[in-house]
Amino acid sequence: MKDDNNMEVPVTDSDLEKRLQDAVCVNESHLQHPWWYNLKYLLWGVVFGMVFVKAEIISWFRIQEMFRFESFHMYGVIGTAVVVGVISVQLIKRFKARTIYGETVVIHPKEFNKGQIYGGLTFGLGWAITGACPGPLFAQMGAGFGVVLITFFSAVAGTWFYGLLREKLPH
């Protein structure tokens, strides 16, 4: 990790504690790979985007149906993702899974805090208004919905603003 002067700074426990507040997973690989090793993530991202398009997850109309309680489609997709996620985490923990490079996967316990309520409400409001959340946002851009660029740049600005005010916000 580097500081403001671009000097190498060791990751401390307090740094880990801060990142644990904001992230579900803070595992970092200590292996060095050539740049082209990351192409596999691009490939999986493209496949993920195609699934989103085919499943109509990126449809503004489907998202509006969900928020108006007019259709089960999005609730089914989200519910399935939650169930698969819970089962996957339990399997990772039970079998002490390792990455494809042999590194141990560590899942740190998370503590509830009131900032999660505020963040969830803000996220849900933005999702309802724009019809996009981070995953589908990229699929919408890839599908050619140019107006989504406004949502994308707003999300980037919101993330920057959060970073600016992070220390003053409830956690």
N, C-alpha and C positions, 0 to 999 in steps of 0.2 A: 504494500500500500504506500502511496506517496502523499506527502503533505503539500501545503500551498507553495513551497519553494521547490517542488519536484524532487524532494529528497526521500529516500526509502525509509519508511517508518514501520516498525514491527506491529502486527495486529495484537492488541491487548485484550484482556478480558472485558474491559469497559467497552471497547469497540464491538466485541461480540455481543455484549448485552444490548447495545444500541441497535445493532442489526437484527437481533432476535425480536425486538419490538415491531419491526417493520416487515420481516420476511418469514415465510413459512419454512424455508430451507436455507441454511447458510453454509452448507458444505461447499468447500472450494477445493478443486483439484490442485495438487502441487506438482503435477506432471507438465512438462513442456512438450507441445506437439507443433508440427508445421501448420501454417495457416490453413491449408486445404483440408485438415481434419475437421474444420468447422462446416464444411460443405454438407455434411450429413444432416446438420441441424437445419440448413436451408431446405434440403430435400424433404425432411419431415414437416417443416413449416408449410411447404407447398401442398403436401398431401393433406395436412390438417386443414388448410384453407379450402381445398377442393371438397373435403367432407362437410365443412361449414356451409359452402354454397349449395351442395346437393341436399343437405338436410334442412335448408332454408333457415338456418340459424342467423344468417346475416340479413334476413328480410326485416325491414323496418316495420312492415305490416304485421309479421309474426310477433315481433317484440311488443307492438302496441296491443295486439290481441292478448298477450300475456298480462300486461299491466291493467287491462280492462276486464280481466277474468273471463274472456270470451272463448278461449281455446286452451286445451291441455298440452298442446304440442311442445312449447318451450319448457313447461314444468316437467314434462316427461324427459326431455333432454337433460335438464339441469339435475333432476332427481337421479337419473341414470348415472350421470357424472359423479354425483356425491356418493352413491353406492359403490361404484367402481373405485373411487378414491379411498373410501374407508377400507374396503377389502384389500386394496393394494398396500396401504400403509400397514395394516395388520400383518400381511404376508412379509413385508420388508422387515418389520420388527421381529416377527416370530422366527424367520429363517436367517436373520442377521445378514441380509442381502449386501452384496458388494457391487460396485460399479463394474462396467465392462473392463476396466483397467485394474480391478482388484482392490480398489480403495473402499473402506468401510463407509456405509451410509449411516449417518447419525441424524436422528430426528429429535430435536430438543423440545421439551415440553413448553407449551405456550400458556401464559397467564392472561385471563380476561382483563380488559381495562375499558373504561368508558369511551376512550377515543375510538374504539372499534365500532361503537354505536353511531357516533358522529360520522365517521368515515363511511360506514355502510349506508347511512341515510343519504349522504352526499353522493356516493357512487350510484345508488339506486335512482336518485333524482336525475342525475346526469344521463343515466342509461335510458330512463323513461323519456326524457326530452329529446335526446339525440338519436335514440335507437341503435346505439353502439356501445360496446364495452371493449376492453383492450384486445382480446383475441379476435373477435369478429371485425374489429376496426380495420385490421390489416387485410383481412379477407375482402372486406368491402372496397378498400382501395385497390386491391388486386383485381377485383371484378369490374373496376372502372367507374365506380361511383365517386366522381370528382368532388362533390359537395362534402364528402367525408373528410377531406383535407382540413376543413375548418374544425371539425371535431378532433382530428389528430393533433393539430397545432394547439388547440385548447387543452387537450390532455397533457401535452408536453409542458405548456405554460402552467397548468395546475400542479404538475409534479414539481416543477422548479419552484413555484410559490410555496408549496408544502415544505420543500427543503429549506427555503428561506425562513419560514416561520416555525419549523419543527420544534425547536426548543421551547417555544411559547405555547404550544398546543397541548391539550390533555392527552396523556398516554396512560 
